[in-house]
Amino acid sequence: MLERSDRVAVLPGDFGWDDVGTWGALRRVRHHDASGNAVQGHAYAVDAHDNVVHSPHAKVVLYGVSDLVVVVENGLVLVTTVDKSTDLKTLIDALPRGVRDGVEK
């Protein structure tokens, strides 16, 4: 175990760090368009603000929405709010087994 090793050194460092642990957190580290949307992939936003979109293979159109997280990956589409994106374990636990298996991959 690392924490029991006597062969570990610790050095102070001064560097930026962001623990991007949720889909919503990507809004802090990805490039934004003029409306604050952080998009990776194919998304078109009309009257849409402060959303996070991850859709490398499918096209997503946002219209008149804000503070959403939209993830399209492996044939699944997840739509939630930025606030709820911190609690996806609750969602995954509530999904039927067949759907949950696809989400956890």
Sequence and secondary structure as in RCSB ss.txt:
>XXXX:A:sequence
MLERSDRVAVLPGDFGWDDVGTWGALRRVRHHDASGNAVQGHAYAVDAHDNVVHSPHAKVVLYGVSDLVVVVENG
LVLVTTVDKSTDLKTLIDALPRGVRDGVEK
>XXXX:A:secstr
 GGG SS              STTTHHHHS B TTS EEEEEEEEES BS EEEEEEEEEEEES BSEEEEEETT
EEEEEETTGGGGHHHHHHHS HHHHHHHH 
